[in-house]
Amino acid sequence: MKRVQRIPLLKDHHSHPFLYATLAHCPDISSVSNKSEALSRIRGSFSGEEIAVVMGWNDSYFGFAECELDLFPPLVIFNISLHSLLINVGAREMLVGTFPELVANFRDGAWVERNTAQVLNFILSMKPCSAGQLKSYFHRLARLGVWHAEEMSLKGAGEIELFRAASLLDRTRFRTDLTTFETMTDAGQEQIYGIKLFADGALGARSARLEQRYLSGAEGVLVYADEELFLLISRVFDVGKALAVHAIGDTAVDQVVRVLEQVANGRQGLGETRVEHCQFISPHTARKAKSLGITLCMQPNFSLDSLCYRDRLPQGYCRLNNPFRMLLDEAGYAAGEDLLLGSDGMPHGVHCALESALFPPFPGQVLTLDEFVAGYCMSDYDNGYIDVVIDDVAGKVETQVVLKEL
């Protein structure tokens, strides 16, 4: 049986459009599961004397030995999660003068997670981005069904000016890290909607902090002690900005909610607060977060991590990932109100997002079409729409994006 529905374009509540626009022309090996093919693509990525940048390495498929990468010209490879990277000897020699700390510490997962803003700025420094490139990337997003993409990792005031020059200020809003925010002028700070903090890492880097160890024995990373996180959150609220905290593992989510409760008790409530990703959250913590007025921003496409990361998640964790039904049916969250949806750009677009929402690996991860629309779509059809055909038997969707003039 097939269902046909028309829905609005997407409002992606968690993305990094400037980052992805900057790296749009870099080779992407995220869909490559064969190491020989990946190495072939890497060989084809070199041009001139620049450092080659390769995106999307998924170490569930294969790993790289340093000695084999050192045979290439200067090369940087980013994990699909963007939370780990490989830098070969040629690139290290070129980068040590400008990024000495990164070159010294990129193998140290805990250091990478505690310096995420520095790593993201390093990624953005690898390739220049123009207003034209940014506008072209937003055209691409629109063709994928995404009209609005929230910028979660603003690099600085120069990025805002590029959005302005590309006439894209109405298709995003800006969040940045606290250090970048504090270096901006008053006028620049007025353009910032919110501040983003990181509480842990990512599953792709085995650095999201779970209550149990990964199958490899890795423990994951808590970026801050409770006292440090308390002070950082308090600083965000002191400057009057909305707060977003990245937390994927259940230990990290528990910590964030626990500290937010302490902050709320000292301030007679919280400012606008979101927890990003929140892939592993217990019913108890979910109810506590709901009672504190905390919004969750989650990614339906991350339900596929239950399949992709079976090689590393502790026993039983695949089923616990993205517990949408628990949040909506038991904890009292409501899609579009305090449960928002986005992609993290992994990948962008309606097709993967909708198919992952309607037909995920586990029943507890299912979202209805109405919930998807409420949490993920624009409120109108002013700029276009998406025609959807849902095949409930095959567990597949077909999508056709129809745009008005860009």
Buried (B, 14 or more C-beta within 10 A) or exposed (E): EEEEBEBBBBBBBBBBBBBBBBBBEBBBBBEBEEBEEBBEBBEEBBEEEEBBBBBBBBBBBBEBEEEEBEEBBBBBBBBBBBBBBBBBBBBBEBBBEEBEEBBEBBEEBBBBBBBBBBBBBBBBEBBEBEBEBBBBBBEBBBEBBBBBBBBBBBBBBEBBEBBEBBEBEEBBBBBBBBEBBEEBEEEBBEBBBBBBBBBBBBBBBBBBBBBBEBBEEBBBBBBBEEEEBBEBBBBBBEEEBBBBBBBBBBBBBBBBBBBBBBBBEEEEEBBBBBBBBBBBBBEEBBBBBBEBBBBBBBBBBBBBBBEBBEEBBEEEBBBBBBBBBBBBEEBEBEBBEBBBBBBBBBBBBBBBBBBBBBBBBBEBBBBEBEBBBBBBBBEEBEBBBBEBEBBEEEEBBBBEBEBEEE
